[in-house]
Amino acid sequence: MNVEETALKIQDMTIRGAGRIARAAAAAMLDYAVKCKSMTLEEFLVGLDIAALRLISTRPTAISLSNAVSISIRGTKEQEDFNTARYLVISNAEKFIRNSNSAVEKIGQNALPLMKKPGKVITICNSSAAISAILECHKAGRITGVYACETRPKKQGLITIKELAKAGVPVTLIVDSAMRFVMPEVSIAFVGTDTLESDGSLINKIGTHLLAATARDFNIPIYACAETYKFLPASKIGQHVEIELRPSEEILPASELPANVKVFNPVFDRVPPELITGIITEVGIIKPEEAIRIIKEHLEDI
């Protein structure tokens, strides 16, 4: 898909999930570079900037999207001619997509030692990284069941139950507000990640903070599953990610909304680091306070 097609599909959430969004954005930048014909370096760089801004503007909270675009165009401004810059984008984007897919697999492998005996898992929304963690534990015979939160209002939990059921994982769908009811049966929580800030704060689908606080009340460990490109470099100098607000119609059609009633529809919430047991990345499991190290080691130059 080209940049505009990809942007529209990300914007309307046809493409959803931080990792999938990131790979789609990198693929769009790759498509742009592949299709570019002979032009000046300056013209190519201007086009890259326009394409990058279009993609990044679609989902402001998903830092995976911004980082994927930045990594895809990294180093282009230092090149001396159009062809060199063009091939650099192609190489960067292909490498990012390849590494992103392998990172998801490694996260699953790294999650396995966390379930030392059979038990139940709870998760929210739909995350390829969290699914990977669950599937690896299931293959090892350590999953007796999964509770998947429905995840209002877009019901991404329906995607999760289909993926888990297809893999033979015993899974039960619950409404988000039932998470406290089932928590006494749960052994561990695996959740996805849209953004991780330098202090270890987790930004993920709305309801994740509630899940983390509930897990704490029951002394249940909760792990964020996050590829290293989901960390926010700008947070080390105090910048925070913008929490995306989406249209009220996703919750209630305007025709059904009583007069003088507003709808507030934040897509994500921020989970403080003290509620997160650990972060599972492709380079290992870290404590939330180690997030700044990941940024310095893997994202310093974007």
Secondary structure by P-SEA (a helix, b strand, c coil): ccaaaaaaaaaacccccaaaaaaaaaaaaaaaaaacccccaaaaaaaaaaaaaaaaacccccaaaaaaaaaaaccccccccaaaaaaaaaaaaaaaaaaaaaaaaaaaaaacccccccbbbbbccccaaaaaaaaaaaaaccccbbbbbccccccaaaaaaaaaaaaccbbbbbccccccccccccccccccccccccccccccccaaaaaaaaaaaacbbbbbbbcccccccccccbbbbbbbbcccccccccccccccbbbbbbcbbbbccccccbbbcccccccccaaaaaaaaccccc
